[in-house]
Amino acid sequence: MKENKLLNYIQEVLKNMPTDWLKLTTHRLDIYNESLAKTQFLKQFEALYKADNSKKLALSELPTAFDYIRLGHPLSSVLEWGIAHLNNLKPDNVISFSSKTIPVLAILRKNLFDKKNTQILYTGELPDFFDFEAVRRVYGYNFELKQVESTDDISDFNGSTIFISQNDEMGTVNLNPKIDFLISLHPPLGSLLLVNGAQNEDYVSEIQHVRRRETIAMTPDDSYSALQQLIGKSSSTKRKNDVETNKARVVDSIHKITATKSNVQLGSCGLSIQYAIMMGLIDDALEKHPGKDIKIIVPPNCYGGTNDQARRVAACVKKVEILDLPVDGNNDMVKSTDRVLAQVAREGAVPYIIAEIPTNPRVEVPDLEELRAVLSKTRKTTNDEVAIDPVFILDQTFCPNIQFLSKDGILSSIRTISYVSGSKFPSGGKCTAGYCVANEKAEELMSVIEKHLKLCDNEATDLQVEILAEQLPSMNQRIKDAYKNTREFVSFIEKKLPEAKINFVSEDLADQGFTPSVFSLDLPTKGNTEEERESYKRALNQKLINMMISEIPNESKYCVSYGQLKGCYWTIPATSTQGTTKEDDKDYIARVSVSPNLDLEHHKKVFSDFVEQI
């Protein structure tokens, strides 16, 4: 009876749900509270279920669930909630993934730090991408691997027992009490991880953090298909489009945009791509430079996902260490790079540098000629041997139109890999898929990056590829149009509030092709002490954002995103993108991203009203 009620309710929800549950990477940003996220969404959703209310208006007023679909979204949350109810589990104990291998890695990661044994059990044959030899050798995880006939063959084990199931229908599963974690594979949709027993509940937040940093939740489209299966409706999981044709179109677009010819890798999100780059390069270093230390050089205040992921990798893998690369504010990226590379050279280590150009959030571009010279410099170890040359890993999400990697590009003489978060300009905010390419000097590294993208089962989904095929051809024009709006808005703010400090590219840099559509705003402040001035500025930031969102709700959103098709996005990096950054490196300034399509005059008017209230 309870099961029928639940499935009937889900059926009505799917019939009446807001279209943006399926079509957007972010839902109801105007009522998004990051600290409450999924709990807030599910608490209100549960109340609707108990009241048997599945009306469209009620569903549309639910707050954002998680963030940006990496950590989850309304449909993945409803799927997890439904599976949990059917198996008498807490909703938190069911976690969906687009990937089928990352849930295994997430458990192994926690057990590595807890020094806890793990056995991985499975029936039948596992998919080829489960490369457990590489998981041991490169990722640093330890476990026992056993094939069993059925769950009845599971014996007692001193540690965690993971059971990988490939035959479950969507819904109830056989949760043998000897299983700590059941991972149910549902190709091509992804997987569901069920955390069994109160003794394992402290894994939940750790597993969710892996999902946030190294992969994504099951996508909205695939979660919808899974929910259709759950209620007993046939849901075609094969897309009608021509996958290979779409992929060829995407690769062709990326080659034209980047002026490269390398293998192109498409990941489920920008951080999926970055994780494959990171683990691929570590794999390459272990093979080509055995015994040597690996140094990942990363700006301490760059995008929090980049920073956090790099440090998480270093925490797991022996011989890998993070070195800070100060790039913003009073720091110069060129001088910092020269200093850090000299240190790594003396130690005879393998240097990998991750950097954003322009930087985030202060939108600064280093002197590129000087940067090339520093990256190209031949250095010596303390033993007077030639040091290993660096690989430059360039996050060019803010300016994906710049051809850094072309044959004649500024970085052509340095081994360089470039990657872009696809939730920004490539898709216009319609999906999260990211991509990476290499210049000629680094082409050979793409095969090992591909290996780890496949091992993590983090490749872009068919629908994501379809969206990129539709959106990439217009990307460069959208970048031009958005820059034009941004420049006009920045010029207006400079005239209206000249005391404010604006971080944006100069006209000279724009003439060189650096045309981002994001700027940061350091509002004027007052007070007798540094604490008072900082407190006043933070409050003023929030007041401005609140005014914009409340007075232009159809266009102004509170979000970290960038490159959307329409509207204007506002955030404070210190409380969003820099969430895991060290406090001293955080920037409590407003970051604004402008699209090619918005009512700019309305935004100017609200800003004028704000200035009058200061």
N, C-alpha and C positions, 0 to 999 in steps of 0.2 A: 504493500500500500504506500509506504513512505517512498519507495523507489519510483513508483508510478507518478506520485505527486511531484517528485524532484524532476524527473525527465520531462513531464508535461510542462513544468514551469520553464525549464531550459528551452524547450521548443518554442514557447511563447516569447521568451527573451530574444531568441534568434530571429523571430518574425518581426519584432518591434524595435530592435536595437538601433541606436543612432548610426547613420552611415559612416561617421568618422571613427567608430570603433574598428572598422575594417579598412578604412582608406587612409587614415592619418598615423604618423608615428607618435603623435602626442594628442591626448584628448582632454578637453576642459582645463587648459593651462591656467585659466582664471581662478580655479579652485584647486590648485595643486599645493599640497603641503608635503614637502619631501620627507619630513620626519615621520609622518603618519602613512603616507602613500598607500600600500596595499591594505593595511589594517583599516584605514578609513573607508576605502572603496568597499571592501568586503563586509564591513560592519553595516554599512548602509544597504548594501545589496542583500544581505541576510535579512534585514528588516523588511525589505520589499518582498522577499520570498515568503516570510511568515505572514505578511499581509496579503499574499497572493496578488501582488501588484506588479504587472509586467508592462505597464503602459509606457509608450514611447517617451512621454514627457518626464516621467519618473526616472527612466533609465538615462535620459540625456542630462539630468541634473546630478548624476553621480559624479564624484570627484575623480581626478586622475588616479589611475592605479599604477604605482611604481613610476618609472621614468623612461621615456624615449624608446620604449619597447625592448631595450636591451635587458632591463631587469624585470620587465613585465608590462602588461597593458590590460584593458578590460577583458578581452576574450581569453587570454591565457589565464587570467585570474578566475574567470568563471569556469573554465575547464578544470583547473586545479581544485576549485571549490566543489565542483560536481563529483570528480573522482574521489576526493576526500570523503564526502558524505556517503558515497556508495561503499566505501571501505572502512567506515568508522574511524577515520583519521581526522586530525586537525587540518584545516586548509593549508597552514604553513608547512605541513609535512609532505605536501605534494608539490613538486617543482618541475615545470616543463622546460624543455630545451629544444632549440632548433637542431643542435648537435646531438649525436648519439654516443660520442666518446667523452665529451667534456664532463658529464656527470660522474663518470668513473674517476677522471683526473681530479675532480673537486674533492672527492672523499679521500683519495690517496694523498692529496695535498695536506689535509688536516691531520691525517694519521702520521705523515712524515714528521710534523712538528710535535705531535703527541707521543711519538715513538711507539706507535701502536701497530701490531701486525694486521695484515689485510689478506683475505683470500677472495679471489674473484672466481665465481662459479658460473658455468653456462651450459646450455644444452645445444645440440646440433653444431653447426659451423657458424662462427662469427664472421661478420663482414670483413673483407680484406683490409680495410683501413684501420682496423684494430691492430696497430703495430706495437705490440707489447715490448719487443726488444728495444725499440727506440724510446718508449716510455721509461724503461729502466735506465738506459744509457744516457739519454739527453735530459730528461725531465727530473731525474734523480729519485724516482719513486720506487719503493720496494713492495713486493706482493707475491703471493702464490697464485698460480693459475691452474684451474682444474675443470675438466669437462665432466659433467654428470648426466645421468639418464633422466632424472626428474628431481623435483624439490624434495622428494622422499629420501633421496640419497645424501642429504646434507647432514653432516655430523657436527658435533660440538667443536668450537674453535676458539682459541684464546686470542681474541681480537675482533675485527669487523668482518662480517660476511656480506659480500656484494653478490647478488644473483642477477645475471643479465638474462632477461626473458624476451623471446622473439615471437612468441605465439599467442600473446594475449589479445583478446578483443578489447576494444576501447571500453573501459568500465571497471568491473570487479576483477581482482587478481587473487592469486593464492598466496597470501602472506604467511608463510610458514614462520612460526616464532623464532626459528633459528636464523632467519634472514634479517639482517640489520638494514640493508638498503636493497630495494628491488628496483632495477632499471628496466623499464618496459620499452622496447624499441618499436617504433612505428614508422618505418620508411614509407614514403619520403618525407613525412611530416616532422620527424624528430624523435624525441623520447620523453618519457615521464619517469621521474625519480620519486619513489615512495620511501619516506623515512619511517622505519618501523620501531616502535617502542620508545617510551619516555627517556630511556637511557641514551638515546641517540639524538634527542632534540637540540642539543647544543651544536650539532652540525649544521642546522638549518641556515643560520645567518652566514656562516662561512661558505656554504654551497651557493647561496644567493649572491655572495660577493664575487665568486668565481664567474657566475653567470653575467654579472654586471661588467666585469673587467676583461674576460677572455672569450666571450661568446654572446649569444642573445637568447631570450626566451623563444619558445615556439612562436613563429610569426603570426600576426592577426589572421591572415588568409589560411594558414595551416591549422591554427587553433579553431577556426570556424569549421574546417573540414573534420577535425577531430570531434568537435561537439556534435556535428551532424551524425557521425558514426555512433557517438554515445547515445543519441536518442533513437538510433535504429534506422536512420535514413541513409540511403546509399549516397555517398559523396564521392564524386570522382576526384581522386588525388592526382590524376594526370591532367596537366594543363593542355588545352586544345592548341596552344600556339606551337610554333616551330622553335624549339629550344635552341637548336644548333644555329639556326638563322639569326635569332636574337643575340646569341653570344658572339657570333661573327660580326654583327653590327656594332655591338658594344666595343669589342676589341678594335675594330676599325676606327670608331670614334675616338677611343683613348689614344691610339697611335697618332691620329691627326692632331689631337689637342696637345699631346706631350712631345710630338716630333721624335718618337722612339720607335724601335722595331722589336723590342724584347717581348718575351713571353709576358702576357698580362694575367695577373691573378685577381679573381673576384671573390671577395669574402662577404660573409653575412653582415658585417659592420666594419667600421674603421679599426676598432680594437681587435677584431678577429684577424684582420690583415696584419696589424702590428704584432700580435702574438705569434703569427706564423713567421714573420720577418725575424723576430727576436729568437725564437726557438730554432729556426732554420740556420741563422748565423752562428748560434751557439754550437749546433750540430757540425757546421762547417769548420769552426775553430777547433773542436775536439778532434776532428779527423786530420786537419792540416797542420795544427799547432799543438800536438798532444803535450799535456803537462803545463802549458802556459796559462797564466791567469787571463781572464776575460774582463775587460772594463767597459761597462755601459755608461756612457757620458750623457747626462740628461739635465736640462734646466730645472732647477728646483721649483720654479713657480709656473711651469708650462701646464697645459691642460691636465687636469687631475687624473684622468683615465690613463694617459700616457705615463705620467709620473708614477702613479700607484702600480700600474702593471709592471713597469720596469723593476721597481723595488721588490715586488712580489716574486718575480722570476729570480732575481738575485738571492732572495731569501731561501729559495728551494734548491738552487743548483750550486754545487761546490765549484770553486774557482771563479765564480762570477761575482763582481762587486760593482756598486753604483758610485760614480763620481759626479759631483755637482758641476754644472756649467752655468754660472750666472750670466744672464743675457739681457735683462730688462733694467729700466730705470737708470741708475748710475753705472751699470755694468756694460761693458762692450763685448759683444759676442766674439769678435775677432781675437781680442786680447785674451779672453777667457779660454777660447779654443786652443790658442797657441800655448798657453800655460799648462792646460790639462794634458794636451798631447805630448808635451815635453816630459811631463811626469810619467805618463804611460810608457813612453819610449824608453826612458831610463830603466824602468822596471822590466822591459822586454815583454810587455803584455799585449794582448790583442784589443785594439780600440774600436768600439762602435759608438758613433755619436748620433743621438736623436735630437732634432731641433725643428722648430716651427719658423717658417719665413712667410709672411711677417709674424712677429712674435705675438703671443696671446697672454694678457689682454691689451698690451700697450701698443700693438700694431707698429712695431719697429722693424726696419729692414737694415741689416748690417751692410757695410761697404763690401760688395760682393767680390770685387777684384782682390781686396785684401784677404777676404775669407778664402778665396781660391788659393792664394799664395800660401796661406797658413796650412790649409788642408793638404797642399801638394808638397810641402817641405819635407825633404829627406832628413830623418833624424837618426841618432845613434843611441844604442843601449849603453849602459855603463861598461860593458865589455867591448865597446867600440864596434859592435855589429850593426848592420842596417836594421832599423826598427821596422816592425810590421806596419804597413800603411793603413790608415783608417778606412772604415766604410761609413759613409755619411748617409744617415737615414732621415730623409726630409719629409716632414709633415707639411704639405702645401695645401691643406684644406682651405685656407683663407684665400689663396690665389692659385687655383688649379689650372688656370690658363697660361701661367708662365712656363716657358719651355726650358727649364733648368737643365734638362737631361738630353737635349738635342745634340747632334754631332758637333755643332759649333757653340753649344750652350756654355754658360759660365762654369758649370761643374763637370764638363766633359772629360777633364783629365783626372777626376777623382772618382773612385768607386762609389757610386751613388744609387740609392734606391729611393723612389718617391712614392708616397701613398696619400690617399685622399679619403676622407669620410664621406660616403655616398649619401648620407642623410642631409648633407648640405647642398651645395650647388649641383652635383651630378644628378640627383633625383628631385631636387626642389622640395625636399622634405617628404616625399612620398614613400620612401623606404630607407633602410639603414645601410644597404650594401656599400662596401668600400672596394677600392682597387689599388694595386701597386704595379709599378713598372721599374725597369732598371735602365741605366745608360749602358753604352757599349762596354765600358770598363767593368761593369758589375753583372753583365748578362748571365754569367755562369752561376751566379748565386740564386737565380730564379728557380732552378730545379729543386733546390733544397727547401726553399720557401714553399713551393708547391707541395712538396712531400709533407710538410708539417701542417699546411692548411687542410690537406686531405686527412691526415692522421687525426686532427682535431674535429674533423667533419664540420668545418666552418666555412665551406664554400657558399657562395650566394645561392639562394633558392631560384627556381625557374621563374617565379613571378618577379623577384627582385631584378633578375636579368632582363626580363621583359620591360620593367619600368625604366631601367637604365637605357635600354635601347630606344625608348620613346623620348627620354628627357635629355640625354647627352648631346644630341645634335644642336640643341638650342642653348646649351650652357654658356658658351662664350658671349652670346648676345645678351643673355640675362645678366651676366656679370657686368657688362658695359652699362646696361640700363640701371642696375641697382647702384653701381658706383655713382652715376650721374645724380640719382636721388640723394645718395649719402653725402656727396660733396655739397649739394645745395642745402641740406639740413645742417651740416657742419658749419657752413658759411653763415647761415642764419643764426645759429647758436653763438658763434663768435661775435656777431654784431649785437645780439640781444643781451648776452652775458659775457662781456669781454674778460671778466675776472676768472672765469672757469678755465681750467686747463684741459685741452682736448688732445688726445693722442690719435692721430690719423696720418696717413701718408701725405707727404708733400706733393705739390704739383709736379715737381721734377721726377719724383718716383713714379707718379701716375703716368707721366710721359714715357717712362721706361716699361710700362705695362703693369705695374703694381696697382691694381684698382680694386682693393677689397671694399666690401660694403659694410664694414663694421668699424666702429670707433669707440674709444673709451672716454669717459667724461669724469674729470676730477672737479667736483663742484666747489665753489668758494666756501670757506668756513670761517668760524670765529670762536673765540674762547681764550682764556688766560693761560691754560696749560695745554700740552700736547694731547692729553687724554680728552680734555673738553673739546678741542678742535676736531679730533678724530670722531668723537661721539656725535658732534653736531653734523659733520659731513655725512656720516652713515645715515642719520635720521633724514637728512635732506635727500640723499639718494633714494631712500625708500618712499619719501613723499612724492618725488618726481615720477617714479615708476607707478605708484598707486594712482596718481592723477591720470597718467597716460592710459593705463589699463581700464580704469573706471569710466573715463570719458570717451575712449575710442575702443570699446570692447570687441568690435568685429575685426579690428586690425592689430591693436597693440596687445601683445601677449607677454607673460612672464616666462621666459624660456631661455635656455643656453643656445638655442639653435641659430642657424645662419644659412643664408642662401635659399630661403623659402620662396615660393612662387608669389606670395603676396603678404602684405602686412609688415609689422615692425616688432622686433623681439628685444626684450630688455632683461638684463640679469645683473647680478653682482657676483663676479667670479669667485670671490672669497667664500661665498655661501653656496655655490653651485659647482662650477667646473673645477674649482680648487678644493673641493670638499675634503680630500685626504692629504692636501699639501701642508707642510709645516707652517704653523701659525705666523712665524716671522716672515715667511715668503708670500703670504697672501696679499691680494689686492682688493681693498674695500672701495672700489670705484664702480661706477655704472658702466656696463658694456651694452652698446646698442647696435643691433644689426638691422639693416634696411633692405627691403626687397625691391624688385623692379616695378611692383604694382602696389601702390598705397596712396591714400589721400594725404599728400605731404602738407597741403595747406592747413588741414585739420590738426596735424601734429605740430605745426608751427604755432597755431593759435593756442593749443593747450600749453605748449612750452612758454609762450608769452604770459599766459595766466599764471603759470608757476613762478616765473621771474617776479611778477608783481606781488606775489605772496611772500617772497623771501624777506 
